[in-house]
């Protein structure tokens, strides 16, 4: 890896060449899309759906077991439904099946030696028979074993337990065959826990911490294994901007699942921090009709309405659609901070032929937030420590109601194209263009006295708008083939991304009137200050990656490598300076891993992976910094019992990041890259849908974070040996849910959970010690359809977060950078599905 070349000003010719390159790549992707779609439209008419289902190729790993259980596993993998007499399979055992086969061939192997026969009697229905001695077959009392549709990496999941994902491999892969920890939050879990933000969706996930709590309507600030994660939507990187203020906020109502890949992910996604990534999967068009209207009200005068519609758009079923929309108006727990949101997300799938599918996505969202959108930054004295008049009220607002304001407008358009060439090769192309425009202006407080007195604060007004535009495209070729006893799923990919962002920071206007946070008065005239600094930044990434997933009986091996070219041009202008820095980074990253699946459902695994992340700025000689480098060793075990609906992951890891910026001992006004950070930890997550309507989520994380190398600053203080900010040593959560399915309470469901976040530091200097806290959540729901046919499809729910209204400090970054956690919130939801 290397980073080089400091240029006083970026050349116009270079910028123009890069823009032409971006235009050429965009034109190429569009032309390739048209070529594939054109080829698909010229193919012969689709063969019968029944034949397609029978000849579809699947990866099987079904161990020998009783035949009924083997058929159950086969149905889950293929989506087939079986009809058979119970006595036709009683007492029989299957030899199992392992490898890549068509559904027909796989079923032959599964039934080998059992004396049974099968016949496709529908597009996805198979009849199993056991011929009697005289050759007659009686089906007068056939028991039909209905099976749920097979889970896919992007589709809905029934309940809390997901078993497949594409986030860790970019292929539809069982989680138990992926040698890295992946946490999946399903749509059902989000609804059962009343999650209304991405932060809330992940509150029961180990190793994930909300930096400021769930108190910001602008952004979701998270850390994963101690680092800010890359954020992806449907596997494509989202805009971030030069300073991170133009990152989009994704609406959970439009999501099918949220997935967290732990550890370095550069093999598949390129540049990024080593802690991991968060990938959000949108709701997609489906053949099955979706008809849902939702109304919600509750704490802080919340009013929300949402709609989710989908299904076939034509009689032939070659066009499928989905329309998700939401509107919200609400106050917050902080005085004068409000939110108005509009969200619309249409999508359309065209089944262009038996082997070709293309889905078009669109999304528009606007957030308008008087009061600034975020939690007020309060002084440590009065929050973390008692002030002269005790603790500040949780709702304290230190801004100016007529000035503080936040606005976000974001939109995305794109498509996913999937074309199967033959039984071996498939091609995929995913493309998205996005635009995010945010504007923030706030009045913030500072300590005007020593020691700091919340009744005598100073304040200043500033503004920091940022906008970002991003094009990203990922081209993939997947090959399924065998070499002797080894089944391969090989992936070859080429991706490109281009992000252009502009950040402005105003000058500061200091308000002369002292501010008493205990007894605030407002109305000081404030006007928006002029621009003090402007940053224009362009980021480009071109990556070529290869991955092979190899299966040898019960052993799965994963091997992959990637080469990236990541260029960043940054121009910073102030009233007295105008400097440009061009960084040209090159990096090779990779991953190797292995998983062994035992018959009892246990799957021990081990993996090694690396990452890189460009570092902004220059050293004392004017040279651009090299990228930081990350590596992780991880071992663990996953458990998925046969025929059960549960999944457990236990992982132990050591993660190291090198080339970290630290003060230059020769000139502390500059940085050098001799710093190092290390994370060691253990994470456990278990999800289970038990018998009798009982579901369980339990998680725990132990994290030992340490800054292992750091130089002293100008004051002679070093952070070496300190813990990283926002990283608790201990984190635990548990949720239990029960749904009544019979008797007078049939249709009633309720759940409750508790989550513990241990003590943290708000800064790497470890000056601000934030106590740990435990919060309790609960929810109850009822299917009104159980009361009568006229109410069929109507459900009501009541969800409470921080049920006991605990006061706590979410984090504290500085003397006037402390943020209060969210108190009790209660939302009532009425939903109608038809």
N, C-alpha and C positions, 0 to 999 in steps of 0.2 A: 504494500500500500504506500501511497505517497500523496502529499498535497503540496502544490507549488504555485509559483508565479503570482507576484504582487504587481498589479498594474495601477498606476495613478488614476487612469480613467479607462473604462471599458471602451474598446473601439467600436464605432458604428458599423464598420464592415463586418466584424465578428458577430455582432448582434444580428445583423441582417442575414448572414449565412446560417445562423442557428435558427432563425425564424423560418427560413426557406427549408431547412432540414425538418423542422416540426411540421410544416405544411406538406412536405413530401411524404413523411411518414403517415400523416393523417389521410392523405389522398390514397396511399397504398393500402391502408386498412379498409377504406371505403370500397376501393376497387376489388380487393380480395373478398369482401363481404358480398358484393354484387356477383362476383364470379361463382362463389359457392352456392348462393341462392339461385342463380341461373341454372347451374348444373343440377340442383335439386329439382327445379321445376321441369327439367327435361327428362327426369328419370321416369321409368315405367310406373304405372299405377301401383299403389301399395298392395301387397299380398294380404291375404286374410289375417285379421287381427289374431285369430286363434293360432295360426301358424307362427306369427311373429312372437307371441307369448311363449310358445313351446320351444322356439329356436333361440330365444334370447340367452346370451351367455352370462353366467354368474360365477362368482368365486364362492366355493363351498368349503366349510371346515366343520362338518358335523361328525362328531365322534360316535362310535357304536353305542346304541342305547335302545330302549323299548321303542317299537315302531311308532306308536302314537306320538311319543315325544319327538322322534326324528321327523315325522311329518309336520309337526308344529314348527320346528326350526326351519324346515324346508319352506314352509308357507311364509314365514316371516322374511326369509331371504328373497323369495321370488314373487311374492304377492299372489300366489295361487291359492284357491280355496279347494278343500278336499271334501268329497262326499263318500261316506262309507258306513257300513254296518259296524256297530261297536264290537260285535263278536268276530268280525272279519280281521281285526288287528289284535284282538286280545291274545296275550301270551306270546306274541311274536317280537323278535328283536331284529333291528336293522344293523347291517355292517357299517353304516355311516357312509359318508362321501367327502372327499377332500380334493380340491383342485378347481380348475376353471372348466365348466362344461355348460352345454345348453341345458335348459330346464328338462328336456326330454331325456337326455343322456344322464343327467344327474339323478333323475328319479329312477331310471333303470338301475343305477348303481345302488341307490338308497334301498331299493326293494329286493336286491339280489339275494336269493336264498330264502326269501320269506314265503314263497308260494303264492304271492298275490300278483294281481295284474292291474293295470291302470289304463284309462282311456280319457282323453280330453273330450268333455261334453259341452264345453262352452269356451268363450274367449279366455277365461281365467279359472275355469272350474274343471276339476279332475275327479273322476269316479274311481275309487279303489275297490276291487273285488277279490274274493278268495274263492275260486271255483270249487264246487262241491264234487264229491266222488263221481256222481253221475253226469257232471258237466253242467248242471243247471245253476243259474244265478238268480237268487231272489233278492229283490230290493224293496219289498213291501214295507219294511220298517227301517228304511235307511236313516241314519243319523247324520245330518249335515254339520260338519265342523266349520263354521264360518271363521275366516281369518282376516285380521285387519290388513289394510294395504301396507305394503312394505315401506319401511322408513327409508327416506333418502337424505342425502347430505343437506339439501336445501328445503325439504318439505316439512310439513307439520309433524309433530310428535304427540302421541297420545300419553298424557301425563307428564311427569317430571324427568323420566329416564330416557335420554337420547343414547343411541348406540352407534350412530354413524356421523361422520363429519368430513368435510373437504378442506377445512381450514389448515390442518396439519400436513396435508399431502397434495392439495389441489386436485385430488381424485376422490370419488365417493368411497370412503374406506371405513371399515368398522373401527371404532375407537380402541377396541381391545387389540387391534393389530397395528396401532400407531405408537412408536417408541418415544413418546413425549407426552407430558401431561397436558390434557385439554379439558377445560370445563365448559359445559353447555347449559345455558339457561333457556328452557323451552317457553313457548307461548303460554302453555297451561300453567307453568310455574309463575310467570309474570302476572297472570290474571289472578291466580289463587292468593298471591301475596300483595296484590294491589299496587304493583310497581308502575309508576307513572313517569319515570326517567330512567336513562341508562344507568345512572349511579345506583338507583334503587334496585334495578334488576340484578346487579352484581353484589348486593350487600351480604349475601350468604355464600359467596364464592371465596375460597381461601386464597391468600396471597394478593388479593385485590383491595386497595385502600382508596377511599374517596379523600382527596387531599384536603378539601374544605368542607366535607360533609355534603349533604344534599340540599344546599342552600343557595344555589345559583341557577337562575333561569336562562343564563347566557350559554354556558358550556358545562360539560361533564369533565371535571378534573380528576384524573385517576393515576395511581401507580400500580404496576404489576411487578412483583418481585423487586421492588425498590426503584423502578425506573418508569418514566412516562412511556406508555405503550404507543405503538403505531396504531392508528385507527383506520379500519377498512370497512367498506360497505360492499357486500357480495364479492369479497376477495380483491377489490380494487382500492388503492390508497385514496384517502380523503384529503382535501386541501388542509393546510395548517397555517400558512402565512409565514412572514418573517419573524414575528414575535408570538404567534400562537393565538392571536385574537380573532383570526378569520377562520378558525376551525368550525365546521358546521355542527349544529346540535341536531342529532337524529331523533325523530319522534318514535318512541317505543310502540305506539299503537300501530305503526306500519311495519313492525318487525315480526318475523316468524320465530327467530331464535337469536341469542347472543352467545358468541363463543370466544373463549380466551385461550390462546395458545401460549404456553409458558416457555420462556427461554428464547434464545436467539432464533430468529426466523428469516435471516437474510437469504438462505438457500432459495426460498420461494418468492420473497417479497423485496429483496434488495436492502437498501440502507434502513437502519432502525436501531433503537436501543436494545440491549440484550435481555431485558426483562420479559419481553413477549409482545403480543399484539392482541387487540380486541377486534373481532370481525363480526359485524352485524349482518344478518341475513333477512332480506325483505320478504314480505308476503308476495306470493306469485300467483298468476292465473292458474286455475285448476279446472278439470272437467266437472268435478263435483260442485254443485251450486253453493255459493256463500251468500247469505242474506242476513245482515246484522246491523242493528241500530243501537247506539249506546248513549245514554244520558247520565251525567255525573254532577253531583253537587257536594258541598261539604265545607271544610274549614277555610277560612279567609275568603268567604263569599265566592267560592269557586263555582263556575258554571261551565260545563263542557258538553259538547255533542259530537259524536263520531258515527261514521257509517263505513261499512265494509261490504262490498258487493263483488261477486265474481261468478264465473261459470262459462258456458258455451255462448259464443257470440253469433254462431250460425248453426244451421241444422246438421251440417256434416260434422261438426265438432273440430274443424281444422283451425278455427279461431277461438281463442279463449281470452277472457279479460279479467281484470281486477281493478277495482276503484276503491281506494282508501282515502278518507278525508276526515278532518277533525278541526273543530273550532273551540277555543278556550278563552275565558276571561276570568282573572283571579287576582286577588291581593296575595300578599305573602305575610310571613310572621314579622317582617320588618316594616316599620312605619314608612309609608309613602312609596314602597317598592311594589309595583304591580306587574302584571303580565297579560298581554293579549297575543294569541297565537292563531295563525291560519295555516293549515297543512293540507295539501292535496297531492296524491300519489297514484296516477293511473299506470297501468301496464297492460300489454297485449302480447299474447303468444300466437305465432303462426306456425302450425304444423305443416311445413311446406312439402313434406313427403314422409315416407316411412322412416327415413334415415336423417331427416333434417328438421331442426326446430330453431326458431329465432324468437326471442322475447325482447320487446322494447319496453324501456322503463322511462318514466318521467316523474319529477317531484318538484314541488314549489312549497316554500315555507317562509313565513314572515313572523318575526317576534318583535313586538313593540312593548318596551318596558319602561314606563316612567319610574323614576327613582334609581335608575342605573342598572337594574337587572341583577346585580349581585349583592351578596351580603355586605353590609358596611364593614370596613376595616376599623376595628376598635382598639383602644390602647390596652396593653398588657395589664396595666394598673386599672383595676375596675372589672377585669374579666378573669385573667389568669391569677392575678393577685388582688387582694382587697384594696379599694381606693379610700379616699378621705371620707366618702359617704357610703362605703360598702361596694356592692357589686352592681354594675350597670344592668338595667333591665334588658332582657333578651331582644326586645323589639327596637332597641336604640338605633336611631338614624342620625348620622353625623354630617350628611350632605345637605343640599339645598333643594327642597321639593320642586321649585320652578326651574332648576338647572339640570339636576341629575337625570340622565336619560340613556337608554340603550335601544338600538334598533338593529335587527338582522334580517337580511333578505338573502335567501339561498335557493338555487335551482340546479337540477341535474337532469341530463338526458343521456341515454345510452342504450346498449343492447347486449344480449348474450346469444351467441350463435353456436350451435352444436350440429356437426355433420358427421355421420358415420359412413366411412368409405367402404369398409368391408368388415369381416369378422375380426380383423386384427386392428385396423387403424381407425381412429376418430380424430376429428379436428374441432377445436373450439377457439372462439375469439370473443373476448369480453372488452367492451369499450364504454367509456363514460367521459362526458365533459361536464364540469361543474363550475359554478360561479357563486362566491360567498362575499357579501358586502356587509360589514358591520360598522357601526358608529357608536362610540362610547364617550360620554362626558360625565365627570363626577367631581364633587367637592369632597376632599379627603382631609382627615385630621392629622396633626403632628403634635408632638410634645413641645409646648412652649415654655415649660418650667422644668427645673431639676430640683427634686425628683418630679416625675411626671404627675400632673394633677388633672384628672378627667374633667374637673370643673373649670379649668383654665386652659383649654386646648387652643392651639392655632389651627387654621384651616387654609387650604389652597384649592383653587379650581384648575382643572386641566382637562384635556381631551385626547383620545388615542384611537382614531378610526383606522381600520385595516380592511383591505379587500384582497381577494385571491381568485385566480382563475386556473383551472387545472384540467389537462387532458391526460388520460391514462388508458392504455390498451395492453391487453395480455393475450398473446397468441400461443396456443398449446396444441401439441400433437401427442396423442396417447396411443400406445400399442399394447395389446394383450396377446401374448404368445407364450410358447413353452420351448424350453431347451432341455430335452430329456425329462428328468423328474422335477425340474424347476419351472414354476409358473411365474411369468414376468408381467408386470404392469409398468411399462416404461413411459416416462413423461419428458418431452422436449419442449422448452418454452422460450419465448422471446418477448420481453415486455419493454414498454417505453412510457415515460411520464414526463410531463412538462408543466411546471407551475410558475406562474407570474404573479407576484404579490407586491403590494404597496402598503407601507405602514407609516403613519404620521403621528408624531407626539408633539403636543402643543407646548408652548412656554407655560410657566406657572404664574397664576395670578393669586397673590396672597391676600386673604381677607383680613382686614385690620381689627375687626371686632372679636374679642375672645369668645370662645364657645364653651358653654357649660353642658356637658353630655348628660349630667344628672337631671337638669331642668332646661332642656333645649328650647331655644327660640329661633325662629327662621325668618326669612324675608330680606336678607342682605342682598342688594343688587349684585348680580354676577353676569358677566358677558364672557363668551367663549374666547380664550386667549388665542393669539396667532400661532402659527406653526413654528416650532423650535427645531424639529429634526424630521427628516424624511428618509425612509429606507426603501429603495427599489431593489427587488431581488428576483432572479430567475434561477430555477432549479430544473435540471434535466437528469434523467436516469435512463440508461439503456442496459438491459441485463439479458444474458443468455444462461439458461439453467437446464440441467439434466438430472433426472431422478429415476431410480429403478427400485420398485418394490418387488422383492423376490420371495416366493413361498415354496418351501421344501417341506412337504407334509405339514407339521404343526409349527414349523419355524418360519418366521417372517423376517427378512432382512431388508433394510432400507439404506441406500447409498445415493448421495447426490452432491453435486458441485455447481457453483455459479460464478460467473465473471461479470462485474459491474463497471460501468463508466458513469460516474456521478459528477456532474459539473454544476457549480454554483457561482453566479455572478451577483455581487452585492455592492450597491452604491449607496453611501451614507452622506447626506448633505445637512449641514447646519449653517448658521449665519456666518461662521468663520472658517468652515472647512468643506471640502468636497473630495471624498476619497472613494476609490473603487477597489474591490478585492475579487480576483478570479481564482476559484479553486477547481482543480482538475484532479479528482480522486479516482483511483483504480483499485479494485479489491477482488480477491477470490475468497469465497466463503463456502462452507459445506456442512454436511451432516451425515453421520453414520449411526445406525441403530439396529437393534435386534429385539424381537419379541418371540417368546415360546408359549404356545397355547396348550395347557394341559387339559385332559378330559374333564377335570372337576371344575373348570371355569377360571382357574388361576392362570395369569399370564405375566410372568416376570419379564422386565425389559431393561435395556440400557441404551444410552445414546450419548453422542458428543456432537455439539453444534457450535458454529461460530457466527459472528455478526460484525458489521461495521457501521459507523455513523459519522458523516462529515462534521467537523468541528469548526464553528465560525470564528473568524478573527485572524490576527497575525501575531507573530512573536516580536521580540525587540529588534530583530533584523529586518522586519517587514515581510517575512516569509509566511505564507498561509499555513495554517495548522494541518497536520495529518489527521485522518479520521481516527476516532476512538475505535478500539478493537475489543470485541467481547467473545468469551468462550464459556461453555457450560458443559459440565459432566453431570449426567442425571441417571439414576437407577431407581427402579420402583417395581411395583406389582399392581396389576389391574385384575379385577374379579368380576366376572359376569356369569352367574350360575345358569346352567342349561334350563331353558323353559321358563326362567324367572324374569321379572321386570325389576332388576336392580343392577347397579353398576358402582364399583368402588375403585378409587385410584389412590395409591399411596406412593409418593415420590420423595426422593432425597436428592439434593443437588448442591453443586458448588458453581457459582457464577462469578466471573472476574471481568472487569472492564479496565483496559489499559489505555495509555495516551490521554489520560484525563488532565484537564487544565488545572494548573496550580501556580501560585506566584513564582516568578523568576527570582532566584536568590540574588542574581547579579543586578537586577533592576525590578523592584517589586511593583513598578507601574505597569509591567507587562506580565504575561503568563508564559509558562513553558509546559511541556507535555510529559512530565515525569510522574504525574499522579496516578493512583490506582485505587479501585474500589472492589471489595469482595463481598459476596453474599453467600451464606451457607444456610440451608433451610430444609425443613420437612413440611410436606403438605399432605393432608388427608381429606378426601371428599367421598361421601357415600350418599347415593340416592336410591330409594327403594319404594316400589309400589307393592305393599304387602297385601295379604289376604284380608277380606272383609272391609274394603274401602279405605284402608289405612295407607298413608304415604309419609315418607320420612326423608329429610335432608339433614345431613350432619357434616360439619367441616371443621378443620383445625389447621393452623399454620404456625410453625415456629421459624423465625427468621433471625439469623445472626448477621447483621450488617456492620461493615467496618470500612472506614477509609484507611487503607493500608499504607498508602504513600501520599504525602502532601508536604509542601514547603511552607515556611512561615511567611506571613504577610508583612506589610510595612511596620506593623505594631509588634512584630515578633511572635505572633500567635499562629499556631498551626492546627489544622483540623485532623492531623494524623491520629489514628486510634479512636476517633469519634464514630458515632453511629450516623447513618444517613437520615435525613429528614423524612418525615411521613411514614417511617417503617417501624411498626410495633414488633416487639419480640414475640408476643403471643397474640393470636387472633382465633376466635372460635365462634361457631354459630350452629344452631339447630332449629329445625322447623318440623312440626308434626301436623298432619292434616287428616281429617276423617270425614268420610262421606257416607251417610246413611242410605241404604239401598232397599230397605223393606220396612214394613210396619208403619205406624202412624206418623213417624218422622221422615218417611221416605222423601228424598229430594233435598234434605238438609245437609249442608257441609260446613265445616268450620276448621280453622287452623290457628296455630299460635307458634311463635318462635322467639328466640332470644339470640342476640349477637353481642359479642364482646370484642372491643378494640383495646389492646393494651396501651401502656404508656408510650408516647412518641416524643420526638423533638421536632420543633417547627423549623429548625435551621441546621445546617451542617456544622456550625460552631457549637451546637448543643447548648445554646444559651437559654432557650425557651423550652422548659420541661412541661409537656402537656399530659395531664393525668389520663389514665384509661377510663373507659366507661362501658356500661352494659345497657342495652336498649331492648325493649320487648315490643313485638308486633303481634297483631291478631287480626283475624278476619272471619266473617260468617256469611253464608250465602244460602239461598233457597230457590229451588225450581218451582215457580208458581204453577207450572203445568200439572203438578201433582194434585192440585186442588180441583182441576176440572179442565175439560178439553178446550174451553174458551180461552184459557190462559196458556195453552201450549206454546212453548218457545220463549216464555217470559221468565227471566231470572232477576233476582235482586241480590245485592251484596253490600256489605258494610265492612270497610277495611280501615284499620288504625295502625299508624306508625308511631313509634315511641309512645306506647300506650299509657305509660305512667308519667309522661310529660317531664322527663328528666332534664334538668339544666346541665349543660356541659359545653366545654370549649372544644370545637372541632380541631382547630390548629392555631398556632401563633408563630408568625414568621419574623416579627420584629416588634419594637416597642410600640408601634401603632399599626400592627398588622395581624390582629387576632380576630378570629371569626367564631361566632356562636353557632352551636349545632341547632338543628331544626327541632322544635318542640313537638308536641302531639299534633298529628294531623289525622282527621277522620273524613273519609269520602264514602258517600252512598252512590251506588251505581245501579241503574236500571237498564237491562239489556233485553232486546227482543230479536229472536232469530226465527226465520221461517224458510 
